[in-house]
Amino acid sequence: MPKAIITQAQEKLQDIFDIERTNQVARETKFMIRDRKLDGIKFLKTLVFGYLREPQASLNQLCQVSQDMEVMITRQGLDDRLNDQAVKFLQECLKTALEKLRTKRCEVAKVLDSFTEVYLLDSTVQSLPETLKEVFRGVGGNASEAAVKIQL
């Protein structure tokens, strides 16, 4: 993964996720019960950066990403944290990201108010891990069973 993409992702995460608020959400969802080195924001970064580097990342690879942030965790320790509380926490993080995106879209929409027409220029389909097929059904054919369509 090119370093520029990781840097850009780091900047976007900082724009979207306030450290204190994200850790508060981790507590509210019971993902984080007490203060730990692998707090909510570092867990989120571990997953985002790990899967950016390698979409099929193993627990060992995710542990390495965590270690890059000076958080030492074993495969078993990380596996233990991949539980129902982690799912709730990540759902709340996704909600936060989508709300920020919607807010940005509203800002763009205000700029576009002066135009009578706006044309859709592009769309793409992003494959997702097949474990998400119940939530994000794919588009069929030879594509992944789980996917999301993004229109720009």
Secondary structure per residue as TSV (DSSP state, phi and psi in degrees):
chain	resnum	aa	ss	phi	psi
A	1	M	-	360.0	124.2
A	2	P	-	-59.3	140.3
A	3	K	H	-59.5	-32.4
A	4	A	H	-61.0	-37.9
A	5	I	H	-68.8	-41.3
A	6	I	H	-63.0	-42.8
A	7	T	H	-62.0	-44.2
A	8	Q	H	-63.5	-42.1
A	9	A	H	-63.1	-40.3
A	10	Q	H	-59.4	-45.1
A	11	E	H	-64.2	-42.0
A	12	K	H	-65.5	-40.7
A	13	L	H	-61.6	-40.3
A	14	Q	H	-66.4	-35.8
A	15	D	H	-66.2	-39.9
A	16	I	H	-86.6	-42.1
A	17	F	-	-112.9	108.7
A	18	D	-	-70.7	131.6
A	19	I	H	-57.4	-50.8
A	20	E	H	-64.2	-44.4
A	21	R	H	-65.4	-41.0
A	22	T	H	-64.0	-41.8
A	23	N	H	-68.0	-31.9
A	24	Q	H	-64.9	-42.3
A	25	V	H	-62.2	-38.9
A	26	A	H	-60.2	-38.3
A	27	R	H	-70.9	-44.2
A	28	E	H	-61.8	-34.6
A	29	T	T	-87.8	2.6
A	30	K	T	66.8	15.5
A	31	F	S	-68.3	-39.4
A	32	M	-	-120.1	112.5
A	33	I	S	-93.0	-37.1
A	34	R	S	-132.9	163.4
A	35	D	-	-63.4	133.2
A	36	R	-	-140.0	164.4
A	37	K	S	-66.4	-38.6
A	38	L	S	-90.5	80.2
A	39	D	-	-83.4	-173.6
A	40	G	H	-59.6	-47.9
A	41	I	H	-66.8	-38.3
A	42	K	H	-71.6	-33.7
A	43	F	H	-63.9	-46.0
A	44	L	H	-60.0	-46.5
A	45	K	H	-63.4	-39.3
A	46	T	H	-57.1	-47.3
A	47	L	H	-69.5	-46.0
A	48	V	H	-62.0	-52.3
A	49	F	H	-69.6	-36.4
A	50	G	H	-61.9	-46.2
A	51	Y	H	-79.4	-19.6
A	52	L	H	-68.7	-42.7
A	53	R	H	-66.9	-43.9
A	54	E	-	-145.8	103.7
A	55	P	T	-56.8	-24.4
A	56	Q	T	-109.0	36.8
A	57	A	-	-56.3	139.1
A	58	S	-	-85.5	170.7
A	59	L	H	-60.5	-38.1
A	60	N	H	-59.9	-43.5
A	61	Q	H	-66.6	-38.9
A	62	L	H	-66.8	-37.2
A	63	C	H	-62.2	-36.9
A	64	Q	H	-64.4	-41.3
A	65	V	H	-61.6	-42.9
A	66	S	H	-62.0	-41.0
A	67	Q	H	-65.0	-31.7
A	68	D	H	-61.7	-24.2
A	69	M	T	-97.6	17.2
A	70	E	T	64.1	32.0
A	71	V	-	-116.5	109.9
A	72	M	-	-87.0	121.4
A	73	I	-	-145.3	144.3
A	74	T	-	-86.4	166.3
A	75	R	H	-56.2	-45.9
A	76	Q	H	-63.4	-40.9
A	77	G	H	-62.2	-41.9
A	78	L	H	-69.7	-42.4
A	79	D	H	-59.3	-39.1
A	80	D	H	-63.1	-28.4
A	81	R	H	-84.4	-12.0
A	82	L	S	-86.4	80.1
A	83	N	S	-135.2	-171.8
A	84	D	H	-60.1	-36.4
A	85	Q	H	-67.3	-36.3
A	86	A	H	-64.5	-39.8
A	87	V	H	-62.0	-46.3
A	88	K	H	-61.2	-43.7
A	89	F	H	-60.5	-48.2
A	90	L	H	-66.6	-33.3
A	91	Q	H	-62.6	-41.9
A	92	E	H	-66.1	-37.6
A	93	C	H	-64.2	-41.9
A	94	L	H	-63.2	-41.5
A	95	K	H	-59.1	-44.6
A	96	T	H	-59.7	-47.2
A	97	A	H	-62.6	-42.2
A	98	L	H	-67.8	-36.5
A	99	E	H	-65.8	-39.9
A	100	K	H	-64.6	-40.0
A	101	L	H	-63.2	-42.6
A	102	R	H	-63.0	-40.0
A	103	T	H	-61.7	-44.3
A	104	K	H	-63.6	-39.0
A	105	R	H	-63.0	-38.3
A	106	C	H	-63.8	-38.0
A	107	E	H	-63.1	-42.5
A	108	V	H	-65.5	-40.3
A	109	A	H	-60.5	-37.5
A	110	K	H	-63.0	-39.0
A	111	V	H	-65.4	-37.0
A	112	L	H	-78.1	-11.0
A	113	D	T	-55.9	-28.0
A	114	S	T	-77.7	-8.2
A	115	F	-	-98.8	148.2
A	116	T	S	-85.4	-26.1
A	117	E	-	-143.6	146.5
A	118	V	-	-133.9	130.6
A	119	Y	-	-102.1	139.3
A	120	L	-	-71.5	125.4
A	121	L	-	-100.0	-26.7
A	122	D	-	-160.1	155.1
A	123	S	E	-150.3	159.0
A	124	T	E	-148.8	161.1
A	125	V	E	-115.5	128.2
A	126	Q	E	-107.8	119.9
A	127	S	E	-67.9	144.9
A	128	L	-	-124.1	163.6
A	129	P	-	-57.0	141.2
A	130	E	G	-61.1	-18.8
A	131	T	G	-66.0	-15.0
A	132	L	G	-96.2	10.0
A	133	K	T	-62.7	-26.0
A	134	E	T	-71.6	-30.7
A	135	V	T	-93.6	-41.2
A	136	F	S	-122.8	85.8
A	137	R	B	-67.0	138.1
A	138	G	-	-68.3	179.9
A	139	V	-	-99.6	4.0
A	140	G	S	91.9	-173.0
A	141	G	T	69.2	-143.9
A	142	N	T	-88.5	6.1
A	143	A	S	-76.1	171.3
A	144	S	-	-60.4	149.9
A	145	E	S	-69.2	-17.4
A	146	A	B	-125.1	128.2
A	147	A	E	-159.8	162.5
A	148	V	E	-130.7	138.7
A	149	K	E	-97.9	129.7
A	150	I	E	-115.9	124.8
A	151	Q	E	-112.7	129.9
A	152	L	-	-117.0	360.0
